[in-house]
Amino acid sequence: MSPYRYSTLAVHAGQHPDPLTGAVNVPVYLSSTFELTGIGSDRGWDYSRAGNPTRDRLETALAALEGGTSGHAFTSGMAAIAGLVAMLKTGDHVVCSRDVYAGTVRLFEQIVRGYGIAIEYVDTSDLKAVEAAMKPNTKLVHIETPSNPLMVLTDIAGVAKIAHAAGAEVSVDNTFLSPVLQSPLALGADIVMHSTTKYLNGHSDGLGGALIGSKPEHKERFLLVQKAAGGIMSPFECFLVLRGIKTMPLRVKQHEENGRAVAEYLSTHSKVTKLAYPGLKSHPQYDLAVKQQKGFGSMMSFELKSREEAAQFLGAIKIFLNAESLGGVESLASHSATTTHGSVSQEFRDAMGITEGRVRLSIGIEDKEDLIADLEQALGAV
Ligand SMILES: Cc1ncc(COP(=O)(O)O)c(C=O)c1O
């Protein structure tokens, strides 16, 4: 346990001055290989796929921010999820939140299933359904909470109890809330996953992913995956994420303040239905959000009547950008059925409840009055 509070950790964990020069920022070690000190001896690094000083610093910061024992940086969020499942074996069974990022479903269905690993999609907001899905060969329960884009919450502590009783581990995709607003390991999860592309980088200028483990065997397993499969984050991207992390608590505070204000505004608009934001008392899992999260975040989605209405709205926004992704300083709006969930079948979307009129918002750190005015005029064009 670190003696420091969160913003202090964000600025300093892994980010001590460079021992060689005193540089206060972590240097970008653009070296694929390192001079050895003899046969079989080195200064801590030999080849950058196995380890790089810039990446080490980021991995230290990630572990500290999630309260884990080791952090592992990958080239994208998807590479991190691929790393998460890389050590599963033929005959293993995975339970996955049904309401999950469609890229996760694409990886599981089009690649992982081919290795003879069974994957079952379950409404993990229903603990009884999770319990019913557990099998003797269930090795992993992978959950996303809040989920993408319907903001359905899963009780992390509840799932951990069920999974552990059945001998399985729990991994949580914590991308939507960032490490600032949710600590899955403290709630009993075993592994945390992030797309650092989102709030950790925070500026929409790089791709990255991370796994944070809670046990020595996770460190061993994920180091092997990094070294053997090679999907590691580049030193320059590590620098960008380290830089982003320093302001993450501040940014997330502003994202969240704006998110609450936008959700309040949208909740009263006559053209908006089925607004999903866990910070509204009308959200069916508001109490769980208060219990397990440290804030409500800045992601939300709502329904317009049709794909045409969604197109009119997206065509009219001026400050919000019609773009995929989330967690950057700029506000984004996207049509879920053709962007984040364009790669899953209509049947899968129907089962999830993603209609053609569903629009997702990632609220940035602009002035909230301007954001609300932009939404007002864009909804007026519908
Ligand atoms: C919740 C969630 N998990 C994982 C990913 C994949 O991350 P990346 O795009 O960095 O590969 C995304 C991307 O949008 C996401 O939203």
The ligand as an ORCA input file, in Angstrom:
! r2SCAN-3c Opt
* xyz 0 1
  C     -14.005     -0.597    -23.290
  C     -12.945     -0.799    -24.313
  N     -12.081     -1.809    -24.174
  C     -11.109     -2.040    -25.085
  C     -10.977     -1.247    -26.196
  C      -9.882     -1.537    -27.189
  O      -8.845     -0.615    -27.059
  P      -7.870     -0.157    -28.245
  O      -8.694      0.586    -29.238
  O      -6.835      0.662    -27.568
  O      -7.301     -1.408    -28.844
  C     -11.847     -0.183    -26.383
  C     -11.719      0.676    -27.575
  O     -12.577      1.488    -27.872
  C     -12.861      0.053    -25.410
  O     -13.746      1.054    -25.550
*
